[in-house]
Amino acid sequence: MVCGWYIFKREWLVADTYFMGMVSWWYIFKGVWPVHTTYLKGM
Protein backbone atom coordinates (compact mmCIF):
# COMPACT_ATOMS: atom_id res chain seq x y z
CA MET A 1 0.00 0.00 0.00
CA VAL A 2 2.71 2.45 0.99
CA CYS A 3 4.82 1.41 -1.98
CA GLY A 4 1.88 1.91 -4.34
CA TRP A 5 1.25 5.33 -2.81
CA TYR A 6 4.84 6.41 -3.40
CA ILE A 7 4.68 5.24 -7.01
CA PHE A 8 1.37 7.07 -7.47
CA LYS A 9 2.76 10.27 -5.95
CA ARG A 10 5.88 10.05 -8.10
CA GLU A 11 3.89 9.52 -11.28
CA TRP A 12 1.61 12.40 -10.37
CA LEU A 13 4.56 14.73 -9.80
CA VAL A 14 6.11 13.76 -13.12
CA ALA A 15 2.83 14.26 -14.98
CA ASP A 16 2.17 17.55 -13.18
CA THR A 17 5.66 18.88 -13.95
CA TYR A 18 5.32 17.83 -17.60
CA PHE A 19 1.89 19.43 -17.91
CA MET A 20 3.01 22.69 -16.30
CA GLY A 21 6.01 22.74 -18.62
CA MET A 22 3.74 22.33 -21.63
CA VAL A 23 1.36 25.05 -20.41
CA SER A 24 4.13 27.54 -19.69
CA TRP A 25 5.74 26.76 -23.07
CA TRP A 26 2.38 27.30 -24.78
CA TYR A 27 1.92 30.69 -23.08
CA ILE A 28 5.45 31.73 -24.03
CA PHE A 29 4.82 30.61 -27.62
CA LYS A 30 1.48 32.42 -27.84
CA GLY A 31 3.00 35.53 -26.28
CA VAL A 32 6.17 35.62 -28.38
CA TRP A 33 4.79 34.51 -31.76
CA PRO A 34 2.42 37.51 -32.34
CA VAL A 35 5.20 39.89 -31.32
CA HIS A 36 7.59 38.11 -33.67
CA THR A 37 5.20 38.18 -36.63
CA THR A 38 4.30 41.82 -35.99
CA TYR A 39 7.98 42.68 -35.91
CA LEU A 40 8.56 40.87 -39.21
CA LYS A 41 5.59 42.64 -40.82
CA GLY A 42 6.92 45.95 -39.55
CA MET A 43 10.18 45.31 -41.38
PDB file of N, CA, C and O in Angstrom:
ATOM      1  N   MET A   1       0.842  -1.203   0.000  1.00  0.00           N
ATOM      2  CA  MET A   1       0.000   0.000   0.000  1.00  0.00           C
ATOM      3  C   MET A   1       0.873   1.248   0.000  1.00  0.00           C
ATOM      4  O   MET A   1       0.688   2.152  -0.815  1.00  0.00           O
ATOM      5  N   VAL A   2       1.830   1.282   0.931  1.00  0.00           N
ATOM      6  CA  VAL A   2       2.709   2.453   0.987  1.00  0.00           C
ATOM      7  C   VAL A   2       3.537   2.564  -0.287  1.00  0.00           C
ATOM      8  O   VAL A   2       3.740   3.655  -0.819  1.00  0.00           O
ATOM      9  N   CYS A   3       4.008   1.423  -0.763  1.00  0.00           N
ATOM     10  CA  CYS A   3       4.823   1.414  -1.982  1.00  0.00           C
ATOM     11  C   CYS A   3       4.002   1.926  -3.161  1.00  0.00           C
ATOM     12  O   CYS A   3       4.484   2.726  -3.961  1.00  0.00           O
ATOM     13  N   GLY A   4       2.751   1.455  -3.262  1.00  0.00           N
ATOM     14  CA  GLY A   4       1.881   1.915  -4.340  1.00  0.00           C
ATOM     15  C   GLY A   4       1.610   3.405  -4.252  1.00  0.00           C
ATOM     16  O   GLY A   4       1.503   4.090  -5.270  1.00  0.00           O
ATOM     17  N   TRP A   5       1.499   3.903  -3.023  1.00  0.00           N
ATOM     18  CA  TRP A   5       1.248   5.327  -2.814  1.00  0.00           C
ATOM     19  C   TRP A   5       2.441   6.160  -3.270  1.00  0.00           C
ATOM     20  O   TRP A   5       2.274   7.214  -3.883  1.00  0.00           O
ATOM     21  N   TYR A   6       3.644   5.680  -2.968  1.00  0.00           N
ATOM     22  CA  TYR A   6       4.840   6.405  -3.400  1.00  0.00           C
ATOM     23  C   TYR A   6       4.936   6.427  -4.919  1.00  0.00           C
ATOM     24  O   TYR A   6       5.273   7.453  -5.510  1.00  0.00           O
ATOM     25  N   ILE A   7       4.639   5.299  -5.548  1.00  0.00           N
ATOM     26  CA  ILE A   7       4.682   5.244  -7.012  1.00  0.00           C
ATOM     27  C   ILE A   7       3.637   6.196  -7.589  1.00  0.00           C
ATOM     28  O   ILE A   7       3.901   6.920  -8.549  1.00  0.00           O
ATOM     29  N   PHE A   8       2.440   6.184  -6.986  1.00  0.00           N
ATOM     30  CA  PHE A   8       1.373   7.066  -7.466  1.00  0.00           C
ATOM     31  C   PHE A   8       1.786   8.530  -7.329  1.00  0.00           C
ATOM     32  O   PHE A   8       1.609   9.318  -8.258  1.00  0.00           O
ATOM     33  N   LYS A   9       2.336   8.891  -6.170  1.00  0.00           N
ATOM     34  CA  LYS A   9       2.756  10.273  -5.953  1.00  0.00           C
ATOM     35  C   LYS A   9       3.859  10.672  -6.925  1.00  0.00           C
ATOM     36  O   LYS A   9       3.880  11.798  -7.423  1.00  0.00           O
ATOM     37  N   ARG A  10       4.775   9.745  -7.193  1.00  0.00           N
ATOM     38  CA  ARG A  10       5.882  10.049  -8.100  1.00  0.00           C
ATOM     39  C   ARG A  10       5.354  10.261  -9.520  1.00  0.00           C
ATOM     40  O   ARG A  10       5.749  11.203 -10.207  1.00  0.00           O
ATOM     41  N   GLU A  11       4.463   9.377  -9.944  1.00  0.00           N
ATOM     42  CA  GLU A  11       3.894   9.519 -11.285  1.00  0.00           C
ATOM     43  C   GLU A  11       3.114  10.823 -11.406  1.00  0.00           C
ATOM     44  O   GLU A  11       3.160  11.486 -12.442  1.00  0.00           O
ATOM     45  N   TRP A  12       2.400  11.185 -10.347  1.00  0.00           N
ATOM     46  CA  TRP A  12       1.615  12.403 -10.369  1.00  0.00           C
ATOM     47  C   TRP A  12       2.517  13.620 -10.490  1.00  0.00           C
ATOM     48  O   TRP A  12       2.227  14.550 -11.243  1.00  0.00           O
ATOM     49  N   LEU A  13       3.623  13.604  -9.736  1.00  0.00           N
ATOM     50  CA  LEU A  13       4.562  14.730  -9.796  1.00  0.00           C
ATOM     51  C   LEU A  13       5.167  14.857 -11.186  1.00  0.00           C
ATOM     52  O   LEU A  13       5.307  15.962 -11.711  1.00  0.00           O
ATOM     53  N   VAL A  14       5.524  13.728 -11.777  1.00  0.00           N
ATOM     54  CA  VAL A  14       6.112  13.755 -13.118  1.00  0.00           C
ATOM     55  C   VAL A  14       5.104  14.300 -14.120  1.00  0.00           C
ATOM     56  O   VAL A  14       5.436  15.152 -14.943  1.00  0.00           O
ATOM     57  N   ALA A  15       3.863  13.802 -14.046  1.00  0.00           N
ATOM     58  CA  ALA A  15       2.833  14.258 -14.978  1.00  0.00           C
ATOM     59  C   ALA A  15       2.530  15.736 -14.763  1.00  0.00           C
ATOM     60  O   ALA A  15       2.347  16.480 -15.726  1.00  0.00           O
ATOM     61  N   ASP A  16       2.477  16.165 -13.498  1.00  0.00           N
ATOM     62  CA  ASP A  16       2.172  17.548 -13.179  1.00  0.00           C
ATOM     63  C   ASP A  16       3.275  18.467 -13.688  1.00  0.00           C
ATOM     64  O   ASP A  16       2.993  19.520 -14.260  1.00  0.00           O
ATOM     65  N   THR A  17       4.538  18.073 -13.481  1.00  0.00           N
ATOM     66  CA  THR A  17       5.664  18.876 -13.952  1.00  0.00           C
ATOM     67  C   THR A  17       5.644  18.969 -15.472  1.00  0.00           C
ATOM     68  O   THR A  17       5.875  20.039 -16.035  1.00  0.00           O
ATOM     69  N   TYR A  18       5.366  17.841 -16.140  1.00  0.00           N
ATOM     70  CA  TYR A  18       5.321  17.826 -17.596  1.00  0.00           C
ATOM     71  C   TYR A  18       4.207  18.724 -18.116  1.00  0.00           C
ATOM     72  O   TYR A  18       4.396  19.481 -19.068  1.00  0.00           O
ATOM     73  N   PHE A  19       3.033  18.628 -17.473  1.00  0.00           N
ATOM     74  CA  PHE A  19       1.888  19.427 -17.907  1.00  0.00           C
ATOM     75  C   PHE A  19       2.161  20.913 -17.720  1.00  0.00           C
ATOM     76  O   PHE A  19       1.877  21.717 -18.607  1.00  0.00           O
ATOM     77  N   MET A  20       2.719  21.281 -16.552  1.00  0.00           N
ATOM     78  CA  MET A  20       3.012  22.689 -16.302  1.00  0.00           C
ATOM     79  C   MET A  20       4.060  23.196 -17.286  1.00  0.00           C
ATOM     80  O   MET A  20       3.998  24.344 -17.724  1.00  0.00           O
ATOM     81  N   GLY A  21       5.014  22.351 -17.631  1.00  0.00           N
ATOM     82  CA  GLY A  21       6.014  22.741 -18.615  1.00  0.00           C
ATOM     83  C   GLY A  21       5.376  23.002 -19.971  1.00  0.00           C
ATOM     84  O   GLY A  21       5.734  23.960 -20.656  1.00  0.00           O
ATOM     85  N   MET A  22       4.427  22.147 -20.359  1.00  0.00           N
ATOM     86  CA  MET A  22       3.740  22.332 -21.634  1.00  0.00           C
ATOM     87  C   MET A  22       2.912  23.610 -21.621  1.00  0.00           C
ATOM     88  O   MET A  22       2.897  24.354 -22.601  1.00  0.00           O
ATOM     89  N   VAL A  23       2.213  23.869 -20.497  1.00  0.00           N
ATOM     90  CA  VAL A  23       1.358  25.053 -20.412  1.00  0.00           C
ATOM     91  C   VAL A  23       2.204  26.326 -20.467  1.00  0.00           C
ATOM     92  O   VAL A  23       1.875  27.268 -21.188  1.00  0.00           O
ATOM     93  N   SER A  24       3.291  26.347 -19.702  1.00  0.00           N
ATOM     94  CA  SER A  24       4.133  27.543 -19.692  1.00  0.00           C
ATOM     95  C   SER A  24       4.766  27.742 -21.072  1.00  0.00           C
ATOM     96  O   SER A  24       4.883  28.875 -21.539  1.00  0.00           O
ATOM     97  N   TRP A  25       5.176  26.647 -21.732  1.00  0.00           N
ATOM     98  CA  TRP A  25       5.740  26.760 -23.074  1.00  0.00           C
ATOM     99  C   TRP A  25       4.696  27.305 -24.053  1.00  0.00           C
ATOM    100  O   TRP A  25       5.015  28.122 -24.917  1.00  0.00           O
ATOM    101  N   TRP A  26       3.452  26.849 -23.912  1.00  0.00           N
ATOM    102  CA  TRP A  26       2.381  27.301 -24.781  1.00  0.00           C
ATOM    103  C   TRP A  26       2.123  28.794 -24.601  1.00  0.00           C
ATOM    104  O   TRP A  26       1.926  29.514 -25.579  1.00  0.00           O
ATOM    105  N   TYR A  27       2.125  29.267 -23.329  1.00  0.00           N
ATOM    106  CA  TYR A  27       1.916  30.695 -23.077  1.00  0.00           C
ATOM    107  C   TYR A  27       3.068  31.514 -23.639  1.00  0.00           C
ATOM    108  O   TYR A  27       2.851  32.584 -24.209  1.00  0.00           O
ATOM    109  N   ILE A  28       4.296  31.017 -23.482  1.00  0.00           N
ATOM    110  CA  ILE A  28       5.452  31.731 -24.033  1.00  0.00           C
ATOM    111  C   ILE A  28       5.325  31.786 -25.547  1.00  0.00           C
ATOM    112  O   ILE A  28       5.556  32.832 -26.154  1.00  0.00           O
ATOM    113  N   PHE A  29       4.958  30.658 -26.162  1.00  0.00           N
ATOM    114  CA  PHE A  29       4.825  30.605 -27.616  1.00  0.00           C
ATOM    115  C   PHE A  29       3.735  31.565 -28.095  1.00  0.00           C
ATOM    116  O   PHE A  29       3.942  32.311 -29.052  1.00  0.00           O
ATOM    117  N   LYS A  30       2.580  31.545 -27.434  1.00  0.00           N
ATOM    118  CA  LYS A  30       1.483  32.419 -27.843  1.00  0.00           C
ATOM    119  C   LYS A  30       1.822  33.877 -27.593  1.00  0.00           C
ATOM    120  O   LYS A  30       1.350  34.753 -28.317  1.00  0.00           O
ATOM    121  N   GLY A  31       2.643  34.156 -26.566  1.00  0.00           N
ATOM    122  CA  GLY A  31       3.000  35.533 -26.279  1.00  0.00           C
ATOM    123  C   GLY A  31       4.080  36.051 -27.212  1.00  0.00           C
ATOM    124  O   GLY A  31       4.066  37.220 -27.598  1.00  0.00           O
ATOM    125  N   VAL A  32       5.020  35.178 -27.577  1.00  0.00           N
ATOM    126  CA  VAL A  32       6.166  35.615 -28.380  1.00  0.00           C
ATOM    127  C   VAL A  32       5.819  35.619 -29.869  1.00  0.00           C
ATOM    128  O   VAL A  32       6.256  36.512 -30.595  1.00  0.00           O
ATOM    129  N   TRP A  33       5.049  34.650 -30.332  1.00  0.00           N
ATOM    130  CA  TRP A  33       4.793  34.509 -31.761  1.00  0.00           C
ATOM    131  C   TRP A  33       4.105  35.736 -32.366  1.00  0.00           C
ATOM    132  O   TRP A  33       4.559  36.199 -33.412  1.00  0.00           O
ATOM    133  N   PRO A  34       3.027  36.300 -31.771  1.00  0.00           N
ATOM    134  CA  PRO A  34       2.418  37.506 -32.345  1.00  0.00           C
ATOM    135  C   PRO A  34       3.397  38.674 -32.379  1.00  0.00           C
ATOM    136  O   PRO A  34       3.421  39.437 -33.345  1.00  0.00           O
ATOM    137  N   VAL A  35       4.207  38.817 -31.325  1.00  0.00           N
ATOM    138  CA  VAL A  35       5.204  39.891 -31.320  1.00  0.00           C
ATOM    139  C   VAL A  35       6.196  39.674 -32.447  1.00  0.00           C
ATOM    140  O   VAL A  35       6.574  40.620 -33.137  1.00  0.00           O
ATOM    141  N   HIS A  36       6.616  38.441 -32.635  1.00  0.00           N
ATOM    142  CA  HIS A  36       7.594  38.108 -33.666  1.00  0.00           C
ATOM    143  C   HIS A  36       7.028  38.403 -35.060  1.00  0.00           C
ATOM    144  O   HIS A  36       7.701  39.014 -35.890  1.00  0.00           O
ATOM    145  N   THR A  37       5.791  37.968 -35.310  1.00  0.00           N
ATOM    146  CA  THR A  37       5.203  38.179 -36.629  1.00  0.00           C
ATOM    147  C   THR A  37       4.938  39.666 -36.868  1.00  0.00           C
ATOM    148  O   THR A  37       5.116  40.156 -37.983  1.00  0.00           O
ATOM    149  N   THR A  38       4.518  40.376 -35.837  1.00  0.00           N
ATOM    150  CA  THR A  38       4.297  41.824 -35.988  1.00  0.00           C
ATOM    151  C   THR A  38       5.607  42.518 -36.314  1.00  0.00           C
ATOM    152  O   THR A  38       5.645  43.426 -37.144  1.00  0.00           O
ATOM    153  N   TYR A  39       6.671  42.095 -35.665  1.00  0.00           N
ATOM    154  CA  TYR A  39       7.984  42.683 -35.906  1.00  0.00           C
ATOM    155  C   TYR A  39       8.423  42.424 -37.345  1.00  0.00           C
ATOM    156  O   TYR A  39       8.972  43.307 -38.003  1.00  0.00           O
ATOM    157  N   LEU A  40       8.176  41.198 -37.829  1.00  0.00           N
ATOM    158  CA  LEU A  40       8.557  40.869 -39.207  1.00  0.00           C
ATOM    159  C   LEU A  40       7.722  41.667 -40.202  1.00  0.00           C
ATOM    160  O   LEU A  40       8.244  42.112 -41.224  1.00  0.00           O
ATOM    161  N   LYS A  41       6.435  41.854 -39.919  1.00  0.00           N
ATOM    162  CA  LYS A  41       5.588  42.636 -40.819  1.00  0.00           C
ATOM    163  C   LYS A  41       6.028  44.099 -40.818  1.00  0.00           C
ATOM    164  O   LYS A  41       5.980  44.778 -41.844  1.00  0.00           O
ATOM    165  N   GLY A  42       6.463  44.573 -39.637  1.00  0.00           N
ATOM    166  CA  GLY A  42       6.922  45.954 -39.551  1.00  0.00           C
ATOM    167  C   GLY A  42       8.155  46.191 -40.409  1.00  0.00           C
ATOM    168  O   GLY A  42       8.333  47.282 -40.951  1.00  0.00           O
ATOM    169  N   MET A  43       9.007  45.182 -40.537  1.00  0.00           N
ATOM    170  CA  MET A  43      10.184  45.306 -41.381  1.00  0.00           C
ATOM    171  C   MET A  43       9.782  45.211 -42.844  1.00  0.00           C
ATOM    172  O   MET A  43      10.637  45.293 -43.726  1.00  0.00           O
TER     173      MET A  43
END
